[in-house]
Amino acid sequence: MRNVVLFVLIALLSACSNGTRQKELKLNDFGYFETQGFNVLVFSNQYDAGFNDEKNSGIELIHHGVRTATGAVRLSNTPKQWDLVPEMTRRTVDTVHTSIEVSLRYPYYDFDSRIIVTPKGKGVEISVYLDKPLPEELEGDAGFNIEFLPSQYWGKLI
């Protein structure tokens, strides 16, 4: 069995501190990570089967109530509106180890992955595991994507 691990460290923006000392992320009673001005949801919402690029599922980074980025294992390095999205087969919130684990499946390709998100200081570590090699037809295309949503800031003064 082969494991492939991808580590991504998402740090909080200094703007989130609002002039005060930023606290570390904590796992709350609702099953997502939070601190003042920043939330990290891990597959807390489901993809809408009719419009797959709504950006309302996967790993969601929310700054001061505004979704600023989303991420998930996708089959294309630049997913399009009608591309397949993974089925979430399991979601486990581990309050002892302070982590959220999600199992994802693309049935058409018999492709499974697991994502484990844990807090690391003022950010999170996202680990992606594949228990068997990526299907050949997905090599060079599939991967973990994070899409930042700068449109949330268009027309705003920073």
Secondary structure, 3 states (H helix, E strand, C coil): CCCEEEEEEECCCHHHHCCCCCCCCEECCCCCEEECCEEEEECCCCCCCCCCCCCCCCEEEEECCEEEEEEEEECCCCCCCCCCCCEEEEEEEECCCCEEEEEEEEHHHCEEEEEEEEEECCEEEEEEEECCCCCHHHCCCCEEEEEECHHHHCCCCC
